[in-house]
Amino acid sequence: MIDIHCHLLPGVDDGPKEMEQSLAMIAQGVGDGISAVVATPHILVPLNANTRLSEICERRFEELKERVDEQGINIRLFLGSEILFQFDLVSICRQRLGTLAGNGKYPLIEFPLNSLPHGFEEELFRLQLSGFVPIIAHPERNMTLSRDVERVFELSRRGILFQVNARSLTGGHGRSIKRITERLVAEGAVQFVASDAHDPVSRPLILSHARRAVEKLVGEETAEELFYLNPQRALRGESVNSFL
């Protein structure tokens, strides 16, 4: 499995505070059958307004890779970001951390949990016109989208991609979100399932439980697309299977 959304870098956001926690998460993921992870630290302000954040993330990423190599852990690590929706996304996504694995194609974008910004559809369209393919993180956790899932399907038909959280499929965010997430997966609006891990205990780097749930819901072939093939395509900058 490949995890495209994980807060793995120590001391840069609300993920692990220390390097040892990051290493514990990686060991946890390897034990769960995860072969590659994209570290996606939160980007809350434009990167060009906070170049120090980029430098810190890149330095911590290299330090983490070095420790992983020293310990002989068999996992591939990539760097990206989770961008809080803001206007002028095009300039943000053109920065080094703006897309998954720096491939220049797939930015991971999150909305505020309680609302949808006015004009967000036009901003996503501008991203598409500029050659990016936006991936919206955990739409099931956004209050507006969870109450009106038809908007998710409409955006999906327009070429916007969606990533749901593993814990949403296993009930970690409550029954209502679990039902919504199952519908999004079953009806083809989801292209990725990721951990959104933050620590080894409360938000761990675990995907296997969600994978079994998806296999039961839509079968092994679709589960392979969501947990491995589509993530692999995204990291390579290739087109993903969008289902709708």
C-alpha positions, 0 to 999 in steps of 0.5 A, spaced: 500 500 500 502 507 498 499 512 503 499 519 500 497 523 506 501 523 512 503 528 517 510 524 518 515 530 519 517 531 526 516 538 529 513 542 523 505 541 525 500 537 529 504 531 527 509 527 531 514 532 535 520 528 536 524 524 531 523 517 535 515 518 534 516 519 526 520 512 526 515 509 530 510 511 525 514 508 519 515 502 523 508 501 524 506 502 517 511 497 514 508 492 519 501 494 516 504 493 509 505 500 507 511 500 502 511 508 501 509 514 504 508 521 502 510 526 508 504 532 507 505 537 512 500 542 513 501 549 509 497 554 512 499 560 509 502 561 502 509 558 501 512 564 498 510 568 504 514 563 509 520 560 505 523 558 512 517 553 513 519 550 506 526 549 508 525 546 515 520 541 512 525 539 507 531 539 512 527 534 517 525 530 511 532 529 509 534 527 516 528 522 517 530 519 510 537 518 513 535 515 519 530 510 516 536 508 511 541 507 517 536 503 520 535 499 514 527 500 514 524 498 507 520 504 505 520 509 500 519 516 503 516 522 499 515 529 500 509 533 499 504 538 503 497 538 505 495 545 503 489 549 506 485 552 501 486 559 500 486 563 493 492 564 489 493 556 489 496 556 483 502 560 485 502 556 491 502 549 487 508 551 483 512 551 489 517 545 491 512 543 496 506 544 492 505 537 489 505 530 491 513 528 491 514 535 487 511 532 481 508 538 479 501 535 478 497 533 484 496 538 490 493 535 496 488 540 498 484 541 504 478 545 506 476 548 513 472 543 517 466 547 518 465 551 511 466 551 504 470 558 502 466 562 497 468 561 490 472 555 491 470 552 485 472 557 480 479 557 484 479 549 483 478 550 476 484 555 475 488 550 478 486 545 473 487 550 467 494 551 469 495 544 469 494 541 476 489 536 478 487 537 485 486 532 490 481 534 496 483 531 502 477 528 507 471 531 504 467 527 508 470 531 514 467 537 511 461 539 514 458 542 508 460 537 503 458 531 508 451 534 508 451 535 501 455 529 498 452 531 491 457 536 490 462 531 491 460 527 485 459 533 481 466 536 482 468 529 481 465 529 474 469 535 473 475 532 474 477 533 481 480 528 485 478 525 492 482 522 498 478 519 504 481 517 511 482 510 513 479 512 520 473 514 516 471 507 513 472 504 520 468 508 524 474 512 527 470 519 526 463 516 527 457 512 524 455 518 520 461 520 517 462 512 516 456 511 512 458 518 508 465 515 506 462 508 504 457 511 499 462 516 496 467 510 495 461 505 493 459 510 488 466 512 485 467 519 487 473 517 491 480 515 488 485 514 494 484 512 501 490 515 506 491 514 513 492 522 515 496 519 520 499 524 526 502 519 531 503 512 533 497 512 538 491 516 536 492 517 529 496 511 527 499 510 520 495 504 519 491 502 512 490 495 513 483 495 517 480 500 512 483 496 506 479 490 508 473 494 509 473 497 502 474 490 499 468 488 503 464 494 500 467 494 493 471 488 492 479 487 491 480 490 484 477 497 486 481 496 493 487 495 489 486 501 485 485 506 491 490 503 496 496 502 491 495 503 483 492 510 484 497 512 489 503 510 485 500 513 478 499 520 482 507 519 485 509 518 478 505 524 475 501 519 471 493 519 470 489 516 475 483 512 475 477 516 476 471 511 476 466 517 474 
